[in-house]
């Protein structure tokens, strides 16, 4: 191995371990965002009546809603990267499926982050605005009904519901992780995505997802492996061996 190969291998190892460390951080952010979400605010504003029903709740918990919305954006960003990190585990059978899952999960998580800005953070901003609730409700309803918002919503839900199953299948097929872990990841993430704003007790329902992310992080960390310690013989020594063999 040349002198340039060892730093490259070390860099790849550090990067993979950073990706591994992101998985449990994402789980904590995701669980925290759901636990802090004020009850009853996880609804899509389809009309003005729904907005008028949500605005008083949002006004009473605007700081909490800002915090949970911010954590949701960070969690979904981390989830997008986590899909790519998990796909790195699948290098043999199923690598194409894992790549598709990473793309679906990344797009879905990105769209989810945008949708959460429109939903949680946007709802908190509308509730805190110095205007009438009727005017704020009309703005919210119009925003959710806009074509860009609807496209983002569709992409979010398609990625949210398909990516866990596609990635779970790729992990199952690859045999790079125990098959029960592939099932735990799929079921845990799907269950976590179904949770609404029900308060701190949501943590119990999201524990399987958190456990799966921690175990997958350990697998990715282990897959990085130790840095290679090959010490090739100096070129001069190899040349001396060649000269001595010619003399014989």
WOKA-V795552 format. One record per backbone hydrogen bond with DSSP energy under -0.5 kcal/mol. CO is the residue of the C=O (numbers start at 1). NH is the residue of the N-H. Records with the same first field share a line. If there is no record, write none. Layout:
CO=NH ; NH
This chain:
2=5 ; 6
3=7
4=8
5=9
6=10
7=11
8=12
9=13
10=14
11=15
12=16
13=17
14=18
15=19
16=20
17=21
18=22
19=23
20=23 ; 24
21=25
22=26
23=27
24=28
25=29
26=30
27=31
28=32
29=33
30=34
31=35
32=36
33=37
38=41
41=43
44=46
47=51
48=52
49=53
50=54
51=55
52=56
54=58
55=59
56=60
57=61
59=62
61=65
62=66
63=67
64=68
65=69
66=70
67=71
68=72
69=73
70=74
71=75
72=76
73=77
74=78
75=79
76=80
77=81
78=82
79=83
80=84
81=85
82=86
83=87
84=88
85=88
86=89
87=90
89=91
92=95
94=98
95=99
96=100
97=101
98=102
99=103
100=104
101=105
102=106
103=107
104=108
105=109
106=110
107=111
108=112
109=113
110=114
111=115
112=116
113=117
114=118
115=119
116=120 ; 121
117=122
119=123
120=124
121=125
122=126
123=127
124=128
125=129
129=131
132=136
133=137
134=138
135=139
136=140
137=141
138=142
139=143
140=144
141=145
142=146
143=146
146=150
147=151
148=152
149=153
150=154
151=155
152=156
153=157
154=158
155=159
156=160
157=161
158=162
159=163
162=166
163=167
164=168
165=169
166=170
167=171
168=172
169=173
170=174
171=175 ; 177
178=181 ; 182
179=183
180=184
181=185
182=186
183=187
184=188
185=189
186=190
187=191
188=192
189=193
190=194
191=194
192=195
196=198
197=40
199=202
200=203
201=204 ; 205
202=206
203=207
204=207
206=210
207=211
208=212
209=213
210=214
211=215
212=216
213=217
214=218
215=219
216=220
217=221
218=222
219=223
220=224
221=224 ; 225
222=225
230=232
234=238
235=239
236=240
237=241
238=242
239=243
240=244
241=245
242=246
243=247
244=248
